[in-house]
Amino acid sequence: MSFIYNSNGKLFLLFLFLLGTTLSCDDMEDDGLPITNDFRVLQLRIDEDAVTTGVSGVSVLSQISLVLSHPVDQTAFEGALTLEPSPGYTVSYEGNNSIAILTFDEPLEYETSYSLSLPAGTYGSNGEESQADYAFDFTTAAFEAPPISLTSDRNSLFETEMITITASIPEAILRDVSMDVVFAGSAVEGEDYTLSANSITIPAGSTSGTIELTAQSDGTLEGEETISVSLENITNGVEMVPQVLEITLGDLPPAIELKGAMSFRIGGTSNNGRAIHLRVLEDIDDLSQYGIGIANNGGGSDGREIDFPAISVSSGDDILLVRDQDRMNIADYFGEFFNDYDHVIESGSVNFNGDDPFELYDEDIVIETYGDVELDGTGEVWEWTGSWAYKLNGEWEYAGVDCSTGSTSTFTSDCPYPFCVPLQIQGALALLWDGSGTNGGKAVHLRANRAIDDITQYGVGIANNGNGSDGLEFALPSLTIEEGDHILIAREPATIASYFGACYDAFDHVVQSDAMNQNGDDAVELFQNSDVIETYGDANVDGTDQFWEYSGSWGYKNGGSFFYGGVDCAAGSTATQTSPCPYPFCE
């Protein structure tokens, strides 16, 4: 569909009159019309399709072309032409006064019958007359309510923090979309949190509206509370299915948090690598204030079962709570990175199986929960049997059941534990905008799983054509990297920026390198100093027709394992968001 706007963004309706001067006899004969010099209507088109009077379902943004036999006398024409109901408009002319453009102040109304009229009279610029009245009737399409999506910028917050709740529609419409927002759960509005409004309006012409929820500080330790958010009384929109946002409200930001969960099956299929990873957020004089409870089999909370020792810990410390008999297994499995834990605490009560939720306690109050204590985790997204879960930037990611089963080292597993991989390959791209094979879409995407003071020890090499490693070809510049940072190494950053749009700004660091010369069938190696620490693909294999080939496409890591867009899935697209396979980082 073609939409036409003037410089002020107003929709206009085009009435096309025959360009040039009076039609020749041959022209009229070719059209099968009688030979005459009378001023008359030859044809009316809507969006390039010829239509007859009485047409219905016309878009309120349609382009209407009225083809006449002669250029017009502007004053006579404007004085006689009518459109009822009468939307406000102005008329301008192009093409030697053969094109009259009606610019409407507002779009036409939905599901409304309109009549365009031009009575018999003299309208030609050379005095040509019409011999009969002309009328054309059409009806605009009925309004179709768009589907509404309800989202929040995160699913948990602490006292004094704020969260944004957004209602959105796929495309802008010409009416306001409004709805009431309903809140339920154990947290109480006015006591535990306040709202900027209890309703959301998506203004006409926009695609989203928001409200803000702010958690109140009450100075008491209550533990986690829940907020359920849903919609009612929707006007000019529709929910395809009922939506409920589940938000967790905690007390003041805690001094310690859950960071990871692991239930490895090292070298076989038995659970012999069970541990919980915690991160200290503030100095704690006496860690025994905190403890863990395991809700085995989803049978509800069993209360606090594991007490931490009475030791002091510092902000930034990493703690590994490990099943006593599994300590050596995990130490061997993690290798040198096992020593990066500031405190290793053993307990025989770490007896979960990878499908059991657990709780973090401050005294006898639950301050954080992994999973759902009322559910057996089998088949749930958060199950970590033979695998792991890891929290990065406040969001959990999951490697997938049994992704590491049978491996003897995290580095040789299909999903290395992120703590042991300070910097990882997150994606490989060889995008083609027009299928020409140009260099603009070549890039490597890295992600930091831990803070790195100086990233110059890392770099990238491209193993072209499966001929083995070409060694380090690009060393990263001196940068201080925070945990969770995303780094893009691009051959042509400006080209990637154009293709990614707003998503490009989500990268924390972008660096340029001509070494990014991969063709989508070349392996990518990540180096630490002179050692290869990760490879995308196989340096000794040409990737053509391999499962990891990314020509005209991409590979992307999710939960420690790569998945692939498919060869040429993005070829010819001009924006990742409208391609058949958007780059996952941009979704």
C-alpha positions in Angstrom: 0.0 0.0 0.0 1.3 3.5 -0.9 0.9 6.3 1.7 1.5 9.9 0.7 2.2 12.7 3.1 3.1 16.4 2.8 6.0 18.0 4.6 3.9 18.4 7.7 3.2 14.7 7.9 -0.5 15.1 6.8 -2.1 12.5 4.6 -3.3 13.6 1.3 -5.5 12.1 -1.4 -4.3 12.4 -5.0 -6.8 13.2 -7.7 -4.8 12.6 -10.9 -6.0 14.3 -14.0 -4.7 13.4 -17.4 -1.2 14.9 -17.9 -0.7 17.3 -20.8 -3.5 18.7 -22.9 -6.6 17.3 -24.6 -6.5 13.7 -25.5 -6.0 12.9 -29.2 -8.6 11.0 -31.2 -6.3 8.1 -31.4 -5.9 8.0 -27.6 -9.6 8.0 -27.1 -10.2 5.3 -29.6 -7.5 3.2 -28.0 -9.4 3.5 -24.7 -12.6 2.4 -26.4 -14.3 5.7 -25.6 -16.4 7.8 -28.0 -14.6 10.6 -29.8 -15.6 13.9 -28.1 -14.0 17.0 -26.8 -16.3 17.1 -23.8 -14.7 17.4 -20.3 -15.4 14.1 -18.6 -14.2 11.5 -16.1 -12.2 8.7 -17.8 -11.4 6.5 -14.9 -11.1 6.3 -11.1 -8.3 4.3 -9.4 -7.7 3.4 -5.8 -4.1 2.3 -5.1 -3.5 1.8 -8.8 -6.5 -0.5 -9.2 -9.4 0.7 -11.4 -12.7 0.6 -9.4 -16.3 1.4 -10.0 -18.7 3.4 -7.8 -19.9 1.7 -4.7 -16.5 0.1 -3.8 -16.1 -0.7 -0.1 -13.3 -1.6 2.3 -11.2 1.3 1.2 -8.3 2.1 3.5 -8.4 5.4 5.3 -5.0 6.0 3.9 -5.7 5.0 0.3 -4.4 6.9 -2.7 -7.3 7.8 -5.1 -6.6 8.8 -8.7 -9.3 10.6 -10.8 -8.4 10.6 -14.4 -10.1 13.4 -16.5 -9.9 14.3 -20.1 -8.5 17.9 -19.8 -6.4 20.2 -17.5 -8.6 22.2 -15.2 -9.6 25.8 -14.5 -8.6 25.9 -10.8 -11.2 28.3 -9.6 -14.1 26.7 -11.4 -13.0 23.2 -10.4 -12.5 23.9 -6.7 -15.8 25.8 -6.5 -17.7 22.8 -7.9 -16.0 19.7 -6.5 -17.5 18.3 -3.3 -16.7 15.4 -1.0 -19.3 14.4 1.6 -18.9 14.0 4.6 -16.6 17.0 4.3 -13.1 16.4 5.7 -11.0 19.5 5.8 -8.5 19.7 3.0 -6.6 22.0 0.6 -6.0 21.7 -3.1 -2.7 22.0 -4.9 -1.8 21.3 -8.5 1.0 19.7 -10.5 1.5 18.6 -14.1 0.3 21.8 -15.9 -2.8 21.8 -13.7 -3.6 18.3 -14.7 -3.0 16.9 -11.2 -5.2 18.2 -8.4 -4.0 17.1 -4.9 -6.4 17.2 -2.0 -4.4 17.3 1.2 -6.5 16.3 4.2 -6.0 17.7 7.7 -6.7 14.3 9.2 -7.1 10.8 7.8 -10.5 9.7 6.7 -12.9 8.1 9.1 -13.2 4.3 9.4 -16.3 2.5 8.0 -17.7 5.7 6.6 -19.5 6.3 3.2 -18.1 9.1 1.1 -19.5 10.7 -2.1 -17.3 12.6 -4.5 -19.3 14.9 -6.8 -18.7 17.1 -9.8 -21.8 18.6 -11.4 -22.1 19.3 -15.1 -20.3 22.6 -15.9 -17.3 24.3 -17.5 -14.0 23.1 -15.9 -11.5 22.8 -18.7 -8.7 25.4 -18.8 -9.7 26.2 -22.4 -13.4 26.3 -21.7 -14.2 22.5 -22.1 -17.6 21.6 -20.6 -18.9 18.5 -19.0 -22.3 17.4 -20.2 -23.4 15.3 -17.2 -23.1 15.2 -13.4 -20.4 12.9 -12.1 -20.6 11.1 -8.7 -18.5 8.4 -7.2 -19.4 6.6 -3.9 -17.0 4.6 -1.7 -16.9 3.3 1.8 -13.8 3.1 4.0 -12.8 -0.1 5.7 -14.0 -1.0 9.2 -11.6 -0.5 12.1 -9.6 -3.7 13.1 -8.4 -3.7 16.7 -4.6 -4.4 16.9 -3.2 -7.0 19.2 -1.7 -5.7 22.5 1.6 -7.0 24.0 2.2 -6.4 27.7 5.9 -6.3 28.8 8.1 -4.8 31.5 11.8 -3.8 31.3 12.7 -6.4 34.0 10.9 -8.9 36.1 12.2 -8.1 39.5 13.1 -5.0 41.6 14.0 -4.0 45.1 12.7 -1.3 47.4 13.4 2.3 46.1 13.8 0.9 42.5 11.5 1.6 39.6 10.2 -0.7 36.8 8.5 0.4 33.5 5.5 -1.5 32.2 4.8 -1.1 28.5 1.7 -1.9 26.3 2.5 -2.0 22.6 0.9 -2.7 19.3 2.6 -3.9 16.0 1.8 -0.8 14.0 0.4 2.7 14.7 -3.3 3.2 14.1 -5.5 6.2 13.8 -7.2 5.9 17.2 -6.1 6.0 20.8 -5.8 2.5 22.4 -6.5 2.6 26.1 -6.7 0.0 28.8 -6.8 -0.4 32.6 -3.9 -2.0 34.3 -4.8 -4.4 37.1 -2.4 -5.3 39.9 -2.6 -8.3 42.3 -0.3 -10.4 44.3 1.1 -10.4 47.9 2.6 -6.9 47.5 0.1 -4.1 48.2 -0.3 -0.9 46.2 0.2 2.2 48.3 2.2 0.2 50.9 4.8 -1.7 49.0 4.7 0.2 45.7 3.2 3.2 44.0 2.1 3.7 40.4 2.4 6.6 38.0 -1.1 5.7 36.7 -3.5 2.8 36.7 -4.1 2.9 33.0 -2.1 3.0 29.8 -3.0 4.9 26.6 -1.2 4.3 23.3 -1.9 7.6 21.4 -3.1 7.5 17.8 0.0 7.4 15.6 2.1 5.7 18.3 2.9 2.1 19.0 3.4 2.0 22.8 2.4 3.6 26.1 4.0 3.1 29.5 3.4 3.5 33.2 6.0 3.3 36.0 5.9 1.2 39.2 8.1 2.3 42.1 8.9 0.1 45.1 8.6 1.7 48.5 11.1 1.4 51.3 9.5 0.4 54.6 12.6 -0.4 56.6 11.5 -3.9 57.5 12.7 -7.3 56.2 9.7 -9.0 54.6 11.3 -11.2 52.0 10.2 -11.6 48.4 6.7 -10.4 47.5 4.9 -10.8 44.2 3.1 -8.4 41.8 0.8 -9.8 39.1 0.0 -7.3 36.3 -2.9 -7.8 33.8 -5.2 -5.8 31.5 -8.9 -5.0 31.6 -11.3 -2.7 29.8 -9.4 -2.5 26.6 -10.6 0.1 24.0 -9.5 -0.1 20.3 -7.2 -3.1 21.0 -7.4 -6.8 21.8 -5.5 -9.4 23.7 -5.0 -12.5 21.6 -4.6 -14.4 24.9 -4.8 -13.1 28.4 -1.4 -11.8 29.6 -0.1 -11.7 33.1 3.3 -10.2 34.1 4.8 -11.8 37.2 7.1 -9.3 39.0 9.1 -10.1 42.1 9.6 -7.3 44.7 12.4 -7.7 47.2 13.5 -5.7 50.2 16.4 -3.2 50.0 19.1 -4.4 47.5 20.7 -7.4 49.2 24.3 -7.8 50.2 24.5 -11.2 48.5 22.8 -12.8 45.5 22.5 -16.1 43.7 24.9 -16.2 40.7 24.8 -19.7 39.3 23.5 -23.3 39.8 25.2 -26.4 38.5 24.4 -30.1 38.5 27.2 -31.6 36.3 27.4 -35.2 35.2 31.2 -35.2 34.9 32.6 -38.1 32.8 29.3 -40.0 32.9 25.6 -39.8 33.7 25.6 -39.5 37.5 25.1 -36.2 39.3 28.6 -35.7 40.7 29.1 -31.9 40.3 26.5 -30.1 42.4 27.1 -26.6 43.6 25.5 -23.1 44.0 27.5 -20.0 43.0 26.9 -16.8 45.0 28.2 -13.2 44.5 28.8 -10.8 47.4 27.4 -7.3 46.6 28.3 -5.5 49.8 30.8 -6.2 52.6 29.4 -8.7 55.1 31.0 -9.0 58.5 29.3 -12.3 59.4 28.2 -14.5 56.5 26.3 -16.9 58.9 23.4 -14.4 58.7 22.7 -16.1 55.4 21.7 -19.6 54.4 20.2 -21.8 51.7 17.1 -24.0 51.6 16.4 -26.8 49.0 12.8 -27.3 47.9 13.2 -30.9 46.7 10.8 -32.1 44.0 8.8 -28.9 44.0 7.0 -29.8 47.2 7.1 -26.3 48.6 9.7 -24.6 50.8 11.5 -26.8 53.4 12.9 -23.7 55.1 16.5 -22.8 55.8 18.6 -26.0 55.7 22.2 -24.9 55.0 24.0 -22.3 57.2 27.0 -20.4 56.0 30.1 -20.2 58.3 30.8 -17.1 60.4 33.3 -15.5 58.2 33.6 -12.0 56.7 33.4 -11.5 52.9 33.9 -8.5 50.7 32.0 -6.9 47.9 32.7 -8.7 44.6 33.7 -12.0 46.2 32.5 -15.2 44.5 31.4 -18.0 46.8 31.0 -21.7 45.7 28.7 -23.7 47.9 29.5 -27.3 46.9 28.4 -30.7 47.9 31.3 -32.0 50.0 31.8 -35.2 48.0 31.7 -33.3 44.7 34.4 -30.7 45.5 37.3 -32.5 43.8 35.2 -33.3 40.7 34.3 -29.6 40.2 37.9 -28.5 40.9 39.2 -30.8 38.2 36.3 -29.8 35.9 36.9 -26.1 36.2 40.7 -26.3 36.2 42.5 -23.1 37.0 39.3 -21.2 37.2 38.3 -23.1 40.4 40.9 -21.0 42.2 39.0 -17.8 41.1 36.4 -18.5 43.8 37.2 -16.4 46.8 35.5 -18.9 49.2 34.6 -22.6 48.7 32.1 -23.9 51.3 31.4 -27.6 51.5 28.1 -29.1 52.7 26.6 -32.5 52.5 23.1 -30.9 52.3 23.7 -29.7 48.7 21.6 -32.6 47.5 19.6 -31.2 44.6 19.3 -33.1 41.3 19.1 -30.1 38.8 15.3 -30.0 38.9 14.9 -28.7 42.4 14.3 -25.0 43.2 16.2 -23.4 46.1 16.0 -20.3 48.3 18.5 -17.8 49.6 17.8 -16.7 53.2 18.7 -13.6 55.3 18.1 -14.9 58.8 14.7 -16.7 58.3 13.5 -14.5 55.4 13.7 -15.6 51.8 15.4 -12.9 49.8 15.8 -14.7 46.5 14.5 -17.9 44.9 15.9 -19.9 42.0 13.0 -21.6 40.2 9.6 -22.1 41.7 9.4 -23.9 45.1 6.0 -25.2 44.2 7.2 -26.9 41.0 9.3 -29.9 40.1 11.7 -28.4 37.6 11.7 -31.3 35.2 10.9 -29.9 31.8 10.9 -26.3 33.0 13.1 -23.7 31.3 15.1 -23.4 34.5 16.0 -27.1 34.8 19.8 -27.5 35.0 20.2 -31.3 35.2 23.6 -32.2 33.6 24.0 -28.5 33.0 24.1 -25.1 34.6 22.2 -21.8 35.0 24.0 -18.4 35.2 22.9 -14.9 36.1 24.3 -12.1 34.0 23.1 -8.5 34.4 20.3 -9.6 36.6 18.9 -12.1 34.1 19.2 -15.9 34.2 20.4 -17.8 31.2 20.1 -21.6 30.9 22.4 -24.0 29.1 19.8 -26.7 28.5 19.4 -30.1 30.1 22.5 -32.4 29.7 24.4 -30.0 27.6 27.6 -30.9 29.5 26.8 -34.6 30.4 29.8 -36.9 30.0 32.4 -34.1 29.5 35.5 -34.1 31.8 36.2 -30.4 31.5 34.0 -27.4 31.2 36.2 -26.2 28.2 35.5 -29.4 26.2 31.8 -29.5 26.9 29.2 -28.2 24.5 28.4 -25.4 27.0 31.3 -24.0 29.1 30.3 -22.5 32.5 30.4 -18.7 31.8 32.4 -17.9 35.0 35.2 -20.0 33.6 35.1 -18.0 30.3 35.8 -14.4 31.1 35.4 -13.5 27.4 33.5 -15.5 24.8 32.5 -15.5 21.2 28.9 -14.5 21.2 28.3 -14.3 17.4 29.8 -14.5 14.0 28.3 -12.5 11.1 28.8 -12.5 7.3 25.7 -10.7 6.2 24.9 -9.8 2.6 22.6 -6.9 1.9 22.1 -7.5 -1.8 23.6 -10.9 -2.3 26.8 -9.3 -3.8 29.2 -10.7 -1.3 30.4 -7.2 -0.1 32.4 -6.8 3.0 30.1 -4.5 4.9 28.3 -7.2 7.0 31.4 -9.0 8.4 31.8 -8.9 12.1 32.6 -10.9 15.3 30.5 -10.3 18.4 32.1 -10.9 21.9 30.6 -10.9 25.3 32.3 -10.5 28.7 31.1 -12.9 31.4 33.4 -11.2 34.0 34.9 -7.8 34.4 38.3 -7.5 32.7 40.7 -4.6 33.7 42.6 -4.7 30.3 41.3 -6.5 27.3 44.5 -6.2 25.3 45.4 -9.8 26.2 42.6 -11.0 23.9 42.3 -11.0 20.1 40.7 -12.7 17.1 41.9 -14.6 14.1 40.0 -15.9 11.0 40.9 -19.4 9.8 40.2 -18.9 6.1 39.1 -21.9 3.9 39.7 -24.5 6.5 43.5 -24.3 6.1 44.1 -24.3 9.8 44.8 -21.4 12.2 46.2 -18.2 10.8 47.1 -17.1 14.3 46.2 -13.9 16.1 45.2 -11.3 13.4 43.6 -8.6 15.5 44.5 -7.7 19.1 41.8 -5.8 21.0 42.6 -2.2 22.0 43.1 -1.2 25.6 39.6 -1.2 27.1 38.2 -1.8 30.6 35.4 -4.2 30.3 32.5 -4.7 32.7 30.7 -7.9 33.3 28.0 -8.4 30.7 29.6 -5.9 28.1 29.1 -6.7 24.4 31.9 -5.9 22.0 31.5 -5.8 18.2 34.5 -6.1 16.0 33.3 -5.0 12.5 34.9 -4.5 9.2 32.6 -1.6 8.4 31.0 -0.3 11.6 28.9 2.3 9.7 27.3 -0.4 7.5 26.5 -2.6 10.5 25.0 0.4 12.3 22.7 1.1 9.3 21.6 -2.5 9.2 21.1 -3.0 13.0 19.5 0.4 13.6 18.8 1.2 17.2 20.1 -2.2 18.2 23.6 -1.0 17.2 23.6 1.3 20.3 23.2 -1.7 22.6 26.8 -2.7 22.0 29.0 -1.4 24.8 32.1 -1.2 22.5 32.5 -1.2 18.7 36.0 -1.5 17.2 36.9 -1.6 13.5 39.2 -4.2 11.9 39.9 -5.1 8.3 40.9 -8.5 9.7 37.2 -9.4 9.8 37.4 -10.9 6.3 35.4 -14.0 6.8 33.1 -15.3 4.1 30.7 -17.2 6.3 32.4 -20.5 5.8 35.6 -19.5 7.7 36.1 -20.4 11.4 36.7 -17.7 14.0 39.3 -18.1 16.8 39.4 -16.2 20.1 42.8 -15.8 21.5 44.1 -15.0 25.0 47.7 -14.0 24.4 48.9 -16.6 22.0 46.5 -19.4 23.0 43.2 -20.2 21.3 40.6 -20.3 24.0 37.5 -20.7 21.8 36.7 -21.5 18.2 33.6 -20.9 16.2 33.4 -23.6 13.6 36.5 -25.7 12.8 39.7 -24.1 11.8 40.7 -27.2 9.8 37.4 -27.5 7.8 36.0 -25.3 5.1 32.6 -24.4 6.4 30.7 -24.7 3.1 27.7 -26.9 3.7 28.7 -27.5 7.3 26.0 -27.0 10.0 27.9 -23.9 11.3 28.1 -22.1 7.9 26.9 -18.5 8.2 27.2 -17.1 4.7 24.6 -14.4 4.3 23.7 -15.2 7.9 25.0 -15.5 11.4 25.8 -17.9 14.3 24.8 -16.9 17.8 25.5 -18.3 21.2 22.5 -18.9 23.6 23.0 -20.6 26.9 26.6 -21.5 26.1 25.8 -23.3 22.8 25.6 -21.9 19.2 22.6 -21.9 16.9 22.5 -20.7 13.4 20.3 -18.5 11.1 20.8 -20.6 8.0 22.8 -19.9 4.9 21.6 -16.7 3.1 18.7 -16.3 5.5 19.4 -12.6 5.7 20.7 -12.1 2.1 19.1 -9.1 0.4 17.5 -7.7 3.5 18.2 -4.0 4.4 17.5 -4.2 8.1 17.9 -7.1 10.5 14.5 -6.4 12.1 12.7 -7.0 8.8 14.9 -9.9 7.6 13.6 -13.5 7.7 16.2 -14.1 10.5 16.8 -11.1 12.7 20.1 -11.2 14.6 19.1 -12.5 18.0 20.9 -9.8 19.9 18.6 -7.3 18.2 15.4 -9.0 19.2 
